[in-house]
Every structure is written in structure tokens, then in C-alpha cells.
Amino acid sequence: MPDQESVQLNQMLQATKTGEELTGESGSRVGWLLNWLGDNSGLVAPWWSQHRDMELRAFWKDCDYLAGAIYAMVARLTTLPFRVLPYDPTIELHVEQAEEFTKRLLSSTEWYRGWNVGIARFLIDHLTQDNGSFLEVIGYGNPEGPIVGMPLGVVHRDAAKCQRTSDPRYPVIYRMDKGESYKLHHTRVIESSSLPSPDSSMNYVGFCAVSRCLNIARNLLDIMIFEQEKLGSRP
């Protein structure tokens, strides 16, 4: 007989949306190109576009100072003890439910790779992407409607494939690798952004930690490259 973890994993897979509708990408490529041509910052496109987030994702990995700081932050936060607290600790049923939720989140997150794996990916996006970070809550019911019953787990969704909307019922559209897209009901998505914009048209796109220190990090990177070239360790 299959073990309980395999059964629950199959349930999670069956509860995800396979994607039936195609949606267009947000924003204008032409508009982004004109903004980029008019900007002299060099390495990273101006705020905000999906292309900028792609460049931020590449930049922090090239800058040792940023990579070390991000690793230290993620490592510190993922080691913090995690548990769900009961709504009323004097009621035994609430305590049992909280223990069940804690056990399920710790084990089933990120397709049973564990809570630390899923939350680490979530935190990296939160620190490095203006678009923010996203988790999909897996559960029963119509994949484009509210969750029915207890959630089965949560899965990280790549911020580069998540499009924010102005619809509070469906705040995110997720684009899969094959190009198909599907809407995420608000009960099926957990999203966050650092320093979200007050501009309502930006749909809570933020200004992440890497963006806030971009010029300083770039200056440190330039100094490091200059010293390497001066010492002959770079061509």
C-alpha cells in the first residue's frame, strides 16, 4: 500500500490547476524599451518592469557582498522555529488543529521538500524582486475558485511568472513553463512585496532590498573588479 506521504502528494498534484486559458503578459515591451533607452543607469533597467527583476536576479548573484548578505538573512530566518498557534489555547480542539496545521506545513510545503526549502525561495524573491514573492496554497475545489476544506500544502511560485492584477478576487495570474496561465483566487495565494508602491496602478509592486542598495552595491562591485584588474587576476 502507498504510504501516507505519497497519497497526500498525489492529492496536492491533483488539486493544482493544469491551466486552460491563455493570458497576455502585463505591461508594454515598447514602453519598457523607451524607458530603458532614456535611462543611463547602465546595468539595470529603470523601475518597474519584469525585465528589471530579471536583471536584479542576475546582478545580486554577481555581487559577492549582496550574495553574502542575502544568504545570511535567508539562513537566519529559515532557522527560526515555526509553529501555528491555536486560536484559543484553552480549547483542546483548537490546540489539535494548530498542531495538525504545523505538522502539515512543515512536511508538505514545496511538494514535501519541507518548510525550510519553500520559505527560503519565498524569502529570496522577497529580498531580490520588486514584484515580490508568492506562494500558492494547494487545496480542493475548483482551481479557479476558493479552497474547499483544509489546505493540503503551499508551493513557491516564481515571481518572474506571477502577474499582479487589480482584481481583489484574483490578485495574481501565474504563467506556467509551457506558456499556459491561470488565475489564482485570493484564498489560494500568499503574496508579499517589500515597500509596496502607493501608486494604485502598480498593484502592490514594491521596491525590494536589492533595489534600495543597488547603486552602493554596484560601486562596491566596480571597486572589486578594478582591484582584480590592477592585481592581474582579471584580463
SETOR-746067 format. One record per residue (C-alpha): residue in one letter; x, y, z. Coordinates in Angstrom, 1 decimal. Example, Ala and Ser with C-alpha at 12.3 -4.5 7.8 and 13.67 -1.06 7.14 Angstrom:
BEGIN
+------+--------+--------+--------+
| bapa |     px |     py |     pz |
+------+--------+--------+--------+
|    a |   12.3 |   -4.5 |    7.8 |
|    s |   13.7 |   -1.1 |    7.1 |
+------+--------+--------+--------+
//
This chain:
BEGIN
+------+--------+--------+--------+
| bapa |     px |     py |     pz |
+------+--------+--------+--------+
|    m |    0.0 |    0.0 |    0.0 |
|    p |    1.3 |    3.5 |   -0.7 |
|    d |    2.4 |    5.5 |    2.3 |
|    q |    0.5 |    8.5 |    3.6 |
|    e |    3.0 |   11.0 |    2.2 |
|    s |    2.7 |    9.6 |   -1.3 |
|    v |   -1.1 |    9.7 |   -1.1 |
|    q |   -1.1 |   13.3 |    0.1 |
|    l |    1.4 |   14.3 |   -2.6 |
|    n |   -0.9 |   12.8 |   -5.2 |
|    q |   -3.8 |   14.8 |   -3.7 |
|    m |   -1.8 |   18.0 |   -3.9 |
|    l |   -0.8 |   17.3 |   -7.6 |
|    q |   -4.5 |   16.6 |   -8.5 |
|    a |   -5.6 |   19.8 |   -6.8 |
|    t |   -3.4 |   22.1 |   -8.8 |
|    k |   -4.7 |   23.9 |  -11.9 |
|    t |   -3.4 |   22.4 |  -15.2 |
|    g |   -4.1 |   25.7 |  -16.9 |
|    e |   -6.8 |   26.1 |  -19.6 |
|    e |   -6.7 |   29.8 |  -20.5 |
|    l |   -4.0 |   31.9 |  -22.2 |
|    t |   -3.4 |   35.4 |  -21.0 |
|    g |   -1.2 |   38.2 |  -22.3 |
|    e |    1.8 |   39.5 |  -20.4 |
|    s |    1.3 |   42.7 |  -18.5 |
|    g |    3.0 |   45.9 |  -19.5 |
|    s |    4.3 |   47.1 |  -22.8 |
|    r |    7.6 |   45.9 |  -24.2 |
|    v |    7.8 |   49.0 |  -26.3 |
|    g |    7.2 |   51.2 |  -23.2 |
|    w |    9.9 |   49.4 |  -21.3 |
|    l |   12.3 |   49.8 |  -24.2 |
|    l |   11.8 |   53.5 |  -24.4 |
|    n |   12.3 |   53.9 |  -20.7 |
|    w |   15.4 |   51.8 |  -20.8 |
|    l |   16.9 |   53.8 |  -23.7 |
|    g |   16.3 |   57.0 |  -21.8 |
|    d |   18.0 |   55.8 |  -18.6 |
|    n |   21.7 |   56.0 |  -18.1 |
|    s |   22.0 |   53.8 |  -15.0 |
|    g |   23.6 |   51.1 |  -17.2 |
|    l |   23.3 |   47.7 |  -15.6 |
|    v |   19.7 |   47.5 |  -14.5 |
|    a |   16.5 |   48.7 |  -16.3 |
|    p |   14.5 |   51.5 |  -14.5 |
|    w |   11.7 |   50.7 |  -12.1 |
|    w |    9.4 |   48.9 |  -12.9 |
|    s |    9.3 |   46.0 |  -15.4 |
|    q |    9.6 |   42.3 |  -15.4 |
|    h |   12.9 |   42.7 |  -17.3 |
|    r |   14.3 |   44.8 |  -14.4 |
|    d |   13.5 |   42.0 |  -12.0 |
|    m |   15.3 |   39.5 |  -14.3 |
|    e |   18.4 |   41.8 |  -14.2 |
|    l |   18.2 |   42.2 |  -10.4 |
|    r |   18.1 |   38.4 |  -10.1 |
|    a |   21.3 |   38.2 |  -12.2 |
|    f |   23.0 |   41.2 |  -10.5 |
|    w |   22.9 |   40.1 |   -6.9 |
|    k |   24.5 |   36.7 |   -7.8 |
|    d |   27.4 |   38.6 |   -9.4 |
|    c |   28.0 |   40.8 |   -6.4 |
|    d |   29.6 |   38.9 |   -3.6 |
|    y |   28.6 |   41.5 |   -1.0 |
|    l |   24.9 |   41.2 |   -1.8 |
|    a |   25.0 |   37.4 |   -2.2 |
|    g |   26.6 |   37.0 |    1.2 |
|    a |   24.1 |   39.4 |    2.9 |
|    i |   21.1 |   37.7 |    1.2 |
|    y |   22.4 |   34.2 |    2.2 |
|    a |   22.9 |   35.4 |    5.9 |
|    m |   19.4 |   36.8 |    6.1 |
|    v |   17.7 |   33.8 |    4.5 |
|    a |   19.7 |   31.3 |    6.6 |
|    r |   18.8 |   33.2 |    9.8 |
|    l |   15.1 |   33.4 |    9.1 |
|    t |   14.7 |   29.8 |    7.9 |
|    t |   16.2 |   28.5 |   11.2 |
|    l |   13.6 |   30.3 |   13.3 |
|    p |   11.2 |   27.8 |   14.9 |
|    f |    7.9 |   27.8 |   13.2 |
|    r |    4.5 |   26.7 |   14.5 |
|    v |    0.8 |   27.6 |   14.2 |
|    l |   -0.7 |   28.9 |   17.4 |
|    p |   -4.2 |   27.9 |   18.5 |
|    y |   -6.9 |   30.5 |   18.3 |
|    d |   -7.8 |   29.6 |   21.9 |
|    p |   -5.2 |   27.6 |   23.7 |
|    t |   -7.7 |   26.6 |   26.4 |
|    i |   -9.8 |   24.7 |   23.8 |
|    e |   -8.4 |   21.2 |   23.1 |
|    l |   -9.9 |   21.2 |   19.5 |
|    h |   -8.1 |   24.4 |   18.6 |
|    v |   -4.8 |   23.0 |   20.0 |
|    e |   -5.2 |   19.9 |   17.9 |
|    q |   -6.0 |   21.8 |   14.8 |
|    a |   -2.9 |   24.1 |   15.3 |
|    e |   -0.7 |   21.0 |   15.8 |
|    e |   -2.1 |   19.5 |   12.6 |
|    f |   -1.6 |   22.7 |   10.6 |
|    t |    2.0 |   23.0 |   11.9 |
|    k |    2.8 |   19.4 |   11.0 |
|    r |    1.3 |   19.7 |    7.5 |
|    l |    3.1 |   23.0 |    6.7 |
|    l |    6.5 |   21.7 |    8.0 |
|    s |    6.2 |   18.5 |    5.9 |
|    s |    4.1 |   19.2 |    2.8 |
|    t |    5.5 |   22.6 |    1.8 |
|    e |    7.2 |   22.7 |   -1.6 |
|    w |    5.9 |   19.2 |   -2.7 |
|    y |    7.2 |   17.6 |    0.5 |
|    r |   10.6 |   19.1 |    0.3 |
|    g |    9.8 |   20.8 |    3.5 |
|    w |    9.1 |   24.2 |    5.0 |
|    n |   12.7 |   25.4 |    5.0 |
|    v |   13.0 |   24.9 |    1.2 |
|    g |    9.8 |   26.7 |    0.4 |
|    i |   10.2 |   29.6 |    2.7 |
|    a |   13.9 |   30.1 |    1.6 |
|    r |   12.8 |   30.5 |   -2.0 |
|    f |   10.0 |   32.9 |   -0.9 |
|    l |   12.4 |   35.0 |    1.1 |
|    i |   14.9 |   35.2 |   -1.8 |
|    d |   12.3 |   36.6 |   -4.1 |
|    h |   11.1 |   39.0 |   -1.4 |
|    l |   14.6 |   40.4 |   -1.0 |
|    t |   15.6 |   40.5 |   -4.6 |
|    q |   12.4 |   41.1 |   -6.7 |
|    d |   10.4 |   44.3 |   -6.9 |
|    n |    7.4 |   42.2 |   -7.9 |
|    g |    7.7 |   40.4 |   -4.5 |
|    s |    7.2 |   36.8 |   -3.5 |
|    f |    4.4 |   34.3 |   -4.0 |
|    l |    3.1 |   31.0 |   -2.5 |
|    e |    0.3 |   29.0 |   -4.0 |
|    v |   -2.0 |   27.3 |   -1.4 |
|    i |   -2.9 |   23.9 |   -2.7 |
|    g |   -6.4 |   22.5 |   -1.9 |
|    y |   -9.6 |   21.0 |   -3.1 |
|    g |  -12.4 |   22.7 |   -5.1 |
|    n |  -12.5 |   24.5 |   -8.4 |
|    p |   -8.8 |   25.6 |   -9.0 |
|    e |  -10.1 |   29.0 |  -10.1 |
|    g |  -12.4 |   29.4 |   -7.1 |
|    p |  -12.0 |   29.3 |   -3.3 |
|    i |  -10.4 |   26.4 |   -1.5 |
|    v |  -12.8 |   23.8 |   -0.2 |
|    g |  -11.8 |   22.2 |    3.1 |
|    m |   -8.4 |   22.1 |    4.7 |
|    p |   -5.5 |   23.2 |    2.5 |
|    l |   -3.1 |   20.4 |    1.5 |
|    g |    0.1 |   22.5 |    1.4 |
|    v |    1.8 |   25.5 |   -0.1 |
|    v |    4.2 |   25.8 |   -3.0 |
|    h |    6.5 |   28.6 |   -4.0 |
|    r |    5.7 |   30.3 |   -7.3 |
|    d |    8.5 |   32.1 |   -9.3 |
|    a |    7.9 |   35.8 |   -9.1 |
|    a |    9.0 |   36.2 |  -12.7 |
|    k |    6.0 |   34.1 |  -13.7 |
|    c |    3.5 |   35.9 |  -11.5 |
|    q |    1.5 |   38.8 |  -12.9 |
|    r |   -0.3 |   41.1 |  -10.3 |
|    t |   -3.8 |   42.3 |  -11.1 |
|    s |   -6.2 |   44.9 |   -9.8 |
|    d |   -8.9 |   42.3 |   -9.1 |
|    p |   -9.1 |   41.5 |   -5.3 |
|    r |  -10.8 |   38.2 |   -6.1 |
|    y |   -7.9 |   37.0 |   -8.3 |
|    p |   -4.9 |   39.1 |   -7.3 |
|    v |   -2.4 |   37.0 |   -9.3 |
|    i |   -2.1 |   35.3 |  -12.7 |
|    y |    0.5 |   32.6 |  -12.8 |
|    r |    2.2 |   31.6 |  -16.1 |
|    m |    3.4 |   28.1 |  -16.3 |
|    d |    6.6 |   26.9 |  -18.2 |
|    k |    4.6 |   25.8 |  -21.2 |
|    g |    3.0 |   29.2 |  -21.6 |
|    e |   -0.4 |   28.4 |  -20.2 |
|    s |   -1.7 |   30.7 |  -17.5 |
|    y |   -4.3 |   30.5 |  -14.7 |
|    k |   -5.8 |   32.9 |  -12.2 |
|    l |   -5.2 |   32.4 |   -8.5 |
|    h |   -8.2 |   33.0 |   -6.2 |
|    h |   -7.3 |   35.1 |   -3.2 |
|    t |   -7.8 |   32.1 |   -0.9 |
|    r |   -5.1 |   30.2 |   -3.0 |
|    v |   -2.3 |   32.7 |   -3.0 |
|    i |    0.0 |   34.3 |   -0.4 |
|    e |    1.9 |   37.3 |   -1.7 |
|    s |    4.2 |   39.8 |   -0.3 |
|    s |    6.4 |   42.7 |   -1.6 |
|    s |    8.9 |   45.0 |    0.1 |
|    l |    7.9 |   48.6 |    0.3 |
|    p |    4.8 |   48.3 |   -1.9 |
|    s |    4.2 |   51.3 |   -4.2 |
|    p |    1.4 |   53.7 |   -3.2 |
|    d |    0.6 |   54.0 |   -6.9 |
|    s |   -2.6 |   52.1 |   -7.3 |
|    s |   -1.8 |   51.2 |  -10.9 |
|    m |    1.2 |   49.2 |   -9.8 |
|    n |   -0.9 |   46.6 |   -7.9 |
|    y |    1.4 |   46.5 |   -4.9 |
|    v |    4.7 |   46.1 |   -6.8 |
|    g |    7.4 |   47.1 |   -4.3 |
|    f |   11.0 |   48.3 |   -4.1 |
|    c |   13.0 |   45.4 |   -2.9 |
|    a |   16.1 |   45.4 |   -0.7 |
|    v |   18.4 |   44.9 |   -3.7 |
|    s |   16.8 |   47.9 |   -5.5 |
|    r |   17.3 |   50.0 |   -2.4 |
|    c |   21.1 |   49.4 |   -2.3 |
|    l |   21.7 |   48.9 |   -6.0 |
|    n |   24.0 |   51.9 |   -6.6 |
|    i |   26.1 |   51.2 |   -3.5 |
|    a |   26.4 |   47.5 |   -4.4 |
|    r |   27.3 |   48.4 |   -7.9 |
|    n |   30.0 |   50.8 |   -6.7 |
|    l |   31.5 |   48.1 |   -4.4 |
|    l |   31.4 |   45.6 |   -7.4 |
|    d |   33.2 |   48.2 |   -9.6 |
|    i |   35.9 |   48.6 |   -6.9 |
|    m |   36.3 |   44.9 |   -6.6 |
|    i |   36.7 |   44.4 |  -10.4 |
|    f |   39.1 |   47.4 |  -10.6 |
|    e |   41.3 |   45.9 |   -7.9 |
|    q |   41.3 |   42.5 |   -9.5 |
|    e |   42.3 |   44.0 |  -12.8 |
|    k |   45.0 |   46.0 |  -11.1 |
|    l |   46.4 |   42.9 |   -9.4 |
|    g |   46.3 |   41.0 |  -12.7 |
|    s |   43.7 |   38.4 |  -11.6 |
|    r |   41.3 |   39.6 |  -14.4 |
|    p |   42.2 |   40.1 |  -18.1 |
+------+--------+--------+--------+
//
